[in-house]
Amino acid sequence: MTRIDGRKQDELRPVEIIPNINKFAEGSCLIRCGNTHVLCTASVEDKPPRHVPEGEGWVTAEYSMLPRANRERSRRDISKLKLNGRSAEIQRLIGRALRSVVDMKKLGPWNITIDCDVLQGDGGTRTASITGGFVAMMLAFRKMMEAGQLAEYPISGYVAAVSAGIVDDVPLL
């Protein structure tokens, strides 16, 4: 099997992460995985959602693709007045992946929102969003530690993502 970009079957797209790309967000990065580019920001608010137990924090994610992130322009979700099913499921996946390594009690009364905006999508947007979202979240936690908002890092592990599959009985990364 020959890939369009010339990669071997077990070869990942080249990955580049540019930290602190947004001066307003508490944490941010631009992640490039081949020709897929995703801007990830982490915003910190001092009010977690109502469903969260008192004294605990929360991490959530939002995911969107720019209308011209692909070969043909797509309509913005907002113009349809609802989030499309694909975007909704991807942002749930990103949020679950990031929450899996955060101790909500150590996070305290903070709500972290990870925004993942696909600037250019050429495959692997959800995995790039998870990896970039984790980097943005860690940068926000570092800033919170420096400001005395956290007593310790609320992290129990690290998260990065990659897609793997089988095409014509051939395993591919």
Buried (B, 14 or more C-beta within 10 A) or exposed (E): EEEEEEBEEEEBBEBEBBBEBBEEBBBBBBBBBBEBBBBBBBBBEEEBEEEBEEEBBBBBBBBBBBEEBBEEEBEEBEEEEEBBEEBBEBBEBBBEBBBEBBBBEBBBBBBBBBBBBBBBBBBBBBBBBBBBBBBBBBBBBBBBBEEEBBEEBBBEEEBEBBBEEEEEEEEBB
